[in-house]
Amino acid sequence: MRIRRRHNLGLAEARKRADRIAEDLKDQFSVSAQWQGDAMHVQGKGVSGQLLVDEHNVELQVNLGFALKLMEAPIRAFIEKTIDEELA
């Protein structure tokens, strides 16, 4: 799953908001997240991916395991809503 959004926040503010997005993902999906450069790596049971942040975009790339793949539509909807609220 790939979700990409444009922003006009600048890199520092976008990273702060990415931290809040990661907190929401941790709460909802019990994942861990760790920054490596401008990429936040996300890992949990049945999910792995990264949240990439640059001057103009935030992009989440997530790989779902088989069990979670069956729930992809509601997971995507939750993540898109979370990202859109944080970047607003």
Backbone bond lengths (Angstrom), bond angles and torsions (degrees), N, CA, C in turn:
res aa  C-N    CA-C-N  psi(-1)  N-CA   C-N-CA  omega(-1)  CA-C   N-CA-C  phi
1 M - - - 1.439 - - 1.524 107.47 -
2 R 1.327 115.05 136.63 1.463 120.43 179.91 1.523 108.29 -131.43
3 I 1.335 115.65 125.97 1.464 121.60 178.99 1.521 106.79 -127.62
4 R 1.316 116.03 124.38 1.469 120.98 -177.54 1.530 109.35 -128.68
5 R 1.326 115.34 134.21 1.454 120.98 178.21 1.526 109.59 -134.49
6 R 1.343 115.73 140.56 1.467 121.55 174.42 1.513 108.66 -84.80
7 H 1.331 116.00 153.90 1.459 120.91 175.90 1.521 109.21 -147.46
8 N 1.320 115.72 164.32 1.464 122.89 176.16 1.521 109.81 -123.39
9 L 1.307 117.30 34.40 1.463 122.52 -172.44 1.523 113.59 -92.24
10 G 1.301 118.15 -17.94 1.455 120.98 -170.34 1.522 109.10 84.78
11 L 1.308 116.69 161.26 1.467 121.42 -173.77 1.527 112.87 -65.38
12 A 1.320 117.74 -46.30 1.476 120.40 -176.40 1.525 111.30 -61.56
13 E 1.318 117.41 -47.33 1.472 120.51 -179.29 1.525 110.59 -68.14
14 A 1.318 117.71 -38.08 1.464 120.70 178.57 1.529 110.55 -62.64
15 R 1.336 117.27 -38.10 1.470 120.07 177.15 1.521 111.16 -66.07
16 K 1.331 118.10 -39.51 1.465 120.80 177.10 1.524 110.61 -60.20
17 R 1.317 114.89 -43.99 1.461 119.17 -179.20 1.519 111.44 -71.09
18 A 1.331 116.76 -31.51 1.465 120.14 174.55 1.525 110.22 -63.35
19 D 1.334 116.99 -36.15 1.468 120.23 175.60 1.523 110.46 -60.77
20 R 1.327 116.92 -41.25 1.467 120.23 178.80 1.524 110.98 -67.99
21 I 1.327 116.88 -37.41 1.465 120.22 175.54 1.525 109.40 -60.95
22 A 1.329 116.61 -44.66 1.463 121.09 179.86 1.529 111.10 -61.95
23 E 1.336 117.39 -39.22 1.468 120.47 177.81 1.525 110.27 -61.73
24 D 1.325 117.11 -42.17 1.465 120.56 177.99 1.522 111.11 -63.57
25 L 1.335 116.81 -40.01 1.458 120.29 178.22 1.521 111.27 -67.25
26 K 1.342 116.35 -38.81 1.469 119.96 176.60 1.520 110.50 -60.20
27 D 1.327 116.53 -46.50 1.463 121.18 -178.78 1.525 111.69 -63.23
28 Q 1.317 116.85 -42.13 1.463 120.85 -175.03 1.527 113.19 -80.31
29 F 1.337 117.26 -38.35 1.461 120.37 -169.89 1.526 114.61 -121.29
30 S 1.315 117.89 6.35 1.474 122.09 178.35 1.529 112.27 53.54
31 V 1.322 115.85 49.63 1.462 120.93 177.10 1.518 109.50 -106.61
32 S 1.303 115.61 160.90 1.463 120.72 172.22 1.524 107.44 -107.51
33 A 1.320 115.47 154.61 1.466 120.27 -178.82 1.516 109.33 -140.65
34 Q 1.330 115.53 140.98 1.460 120.95 -179.08 1.523 109.06 -146.41
35 W 1.348 115.71 132.46 1.460 121.37 177.71 1.518 110.49 -75.15
36 Q 1.325 115.55 138.35 1.460 124.41 167.69 1.526 105.18 -137.37
37 G 1.331 116.39 99.24 1.456 121.11 -173.80 1.515 109.58 68.42
38 D 1.323 117.70 -130.03 1.457 122.09 177.99 1.523 112.24 -96.93
39 A 1.327 116.92 17.69 1.460 121.88 177.65 1.524 109.44 -119.38
40 M 1.308 115.52 129.53 1.456 121.05 174.71 1.521 107.08 -100.35
41 H 1.321 116.48 118.66 1.461 121.07 179.85 1.519 108.89 -88.57
42 V 1.335 114.68 131.63 1.456 122.75 -176.79 1.520 107.84 -116.20
43 Q 1.342 116.08 133.18 1.461 120.77 -177.56 1.515 109.27 -144.49
44 G 1.306 116.18 137.94 1.452 121.37 176.24 1.511 109.50 -164.92
45 K 1.316 115.89 -178.41 1.458 120.08 -179.57 1.532 109.16 -68.20
46 G 1.310 116.06 112.49 1.454 121.07 178.57 1.510 115.40 81.82
47 V 1.337 117.65 9.23 1.462 120.30 -179.39 1.523 110.02 -146.75
48 S 1.320 115.60 139.78 1.462 120.99 173.23 1.519 107.37 -150.89
49 G 1.309 115.29 153.15 1.453 118.35 178.78 1.502 111.84 169.98
50 Q 1.317 115.13 -165.45 1.453 120.28 179.66 1.512 110.52 -149.14
51 L 1.314 113.95 149.41 1.450 123.00 176.07 1.519 106.20 -110.48
52 L 1.319 116.87 113.20 1.458 123.26 -177.15 1.523 109.28 -99.59
53 V 1.320 116.40 135.01 1.456 121.61 -178.62 1.521 108.75 -127.58
54 D 1.343 116.09 132.01 1.459 119.86 171.04 1.525 108.64 -137.92
55 E 1.305 116.95 -172.30 1.466 121.98 -175.07 1.529 113.66 -58.28
56 H 1.341 117.35 -26.41 1.456 119.98 -172.38 1.523 114.92 -128.09
57 N 1.331 117.92 -9.80 1.465 120.19 -173.91 1.520 111.93 -139.65
58 V 1.316 113.55 152.08 1.460 122.61 166.62 1.517 104.98 -123.88
59 E 1.324 115.92 128.28 1.455 119.97 -177.98 1.520 109.53 -132.80
60 L 1.310 115.97 127.68 1.454 121.76 176.60 1.520 108.50 -109.01
61 Q 1.308 116.01 124.31 1.461 122.49 175.79 1.520 106.16 -116.39
62 V 1.329 116.29 119.42 1.463 121.06 -175.02 1.519 110.00 -129.85
63 N 1.316 115.42 136.07 1.454 122.25 172.28 1.524 107.20 -108.19
64 L 1.330 116.08 124.60 1.455 121.46 179.72 1.515 110.17 -102.84
65 G 1.330 115.74 139.56 1.454 120.99 173.70 1.522 109.96 -70.48
66 F 1.319 116.16 174.17 1.462 121.28 -174.44 1.527 112.80 -55.59
67 A 1.321 117.76 -49.55 1.467 120.95 -176.73 1.531 111.06 -61.74
68 L 1.319 117.20 -42.65 1.463 120.41 -179.94 1.518 112.28 -74.79
69 K 1.322 117.37 -26.18 1.467 121.15 178.51 1.528 110.37 -59.51
70 L 1.325 116.53 -31.25 1.460 120.68 178.31 1.519 112.28 -67.72
71 M 1.345 116.11 -19.54 1.462 122.14 -179.15 1.524 111.35 -110.16
72 E 1.316 117.91 21.70 1.466 121.18 -173.23 1.528 113.42 -58.46
73 A 1.310 118.75 -41.72 1.472 120.40 -176.59 1.534 111.97 -61.59
74 P 1.334 120.50 -50.69 1.467 118.39 178.70 1.529 113.18 -68.94
75 I 1.319 117.39 -31.37 1.466 120.41 176.70 1.525 109.07 -65.26
76 R 1.312 117.16 -46.62 1.472 121.77 178.28 1.527 110.50 -59.41
77 A 1.319 116.93 -44.45 1.468 120.51 -179.11 1.528 110.82 -61.19
78 F 1.332 117.64 -42.97 1.458 121.21 178.87 1.532 110.70 -63.38
79 I 1.324 116.76 -46.25 1.459 120.98 -177.62 1.530 110.56 -65.43
80 E 1.322 117.75 -44.76 1.465 120.66 178.92 1.526 111.02 -60.40
81 K 1.322 117.33 -43.07 1.461 121.23 179.01 1.530 110.28 -62.83
82 T 1.320 116.59 -44.27 1.472 121.34 179.67 1.511 110.87 -61.26
83 I 1.325 118.15 -48.49 1.465 121.92 -179.87 1.526 110.38 -62.11
84 D 1.328 116.46 -46.59 1.475 119.66 -178.46 1.522 111.37 -61.95
85 E 1.320 118.36 -39.40 1.465 120.62 178.57 1.524 111.54 -67.19
86 E 1.305 117.60 -40.73 1.475 120.76 -178.45 1.531 112.22 -71.15
87 L 1.317 117.22 -30.69 1.464 119.42 -177.61 1.531 112.64 -90.27
88 A 1.310 117.00 -7.59 1.479 120.43 -178.33 1.525 111.46 -68.25
